[in-house]
Amino acid sequence: MNKKLLLTALVVLIVSFCKAGSKKDSVSNFSGKNLVKLNLTALPLNTYSGIYERAIGKKIAVGIGYKLMPKGKLPMLRNLESLIDDDEVNNHLKNLKLGSYAITPEVKFYFGKDVFRGFYIAPFGRYSVYSLDWPYEYDYEENGITHTENILLKGDVKTITGGLLFGAQWKLSKRIYLDWFIIGPNAGSANGTIKGTGDLSDPDKRKALDDAIQDLADSDIPFVKIEGETSSTGATIKFSGPWAGLRGGINLGFRF
């Protein structure tokens, strides 16, 4: 409900600025070279995303973006579950807590009247770090009795991608701009390691965790290679493989 109210408020705000921008702008030649923007559509997803952009030519600008998602449950978990046809893996993912940050440098080429206006294309790179807290449950048998154990796996997965963003930007008033990220596909690679400590000196307990990690490695998680190992003091799981992403959203900007 709160997300719906927030989205409604954002739409009202955008419409208000659009009406303001439709009036004759007596200072249309304002030439501030800097623009800071906030991604409004990221807020309902518990993500805070901002961009600083600076004009370096009549129709060219360079920018740097920063995105932060505080640690919490996986966003859009239902969509992910539909891609993974494995109930056991999906149950494990429900316990996963994920946080992330990303840094995105880009160059924008505008095709409008001048810089910061009109349709644009923007080659960009992105470096992202995803931090995981994963209470991983597994079962083992002892004297014919099944026990459930839990080991907390923690670590980071790092990705490097490159892509091309297509968008359009409008001047709403002297200093206020609206930027629409139409679509920004990107691709690259990912790798990371998560580790957990615990007493695995019991051979049955250690074998059970080995088997659970192997089941995870054999699961249907798309494009991801998973390798794991255990010792008497804990477990390590490594992730690697290709990575892809998609940028999108509506941003509100202030020029100065």
Secondary structure, 3 states (H helix, E strand, C coil): CHHHHHHHHHHHHHHHHHHHHHCCCCCCCCCCCEEEEEECCCHHHCCEEEEEEEECCCCEEEEEEEEEEEEEECCCHHHHHHHCCCHHHHHHHHCCEEEEEEEEEEEEEECCCCCCCEEEEEEEEEEEEEEEEEEEEEEEEECCEEEEEEEEEEEEEEEEEEEEEEEEEEECCCCEEEEEEEEEEEEEEEEEEEEEECCCCCHHHHHHHHHHHHHHHCCCCCCCEEEEEEECCEEEEEEEEEEEEEEEEEEEEEEC
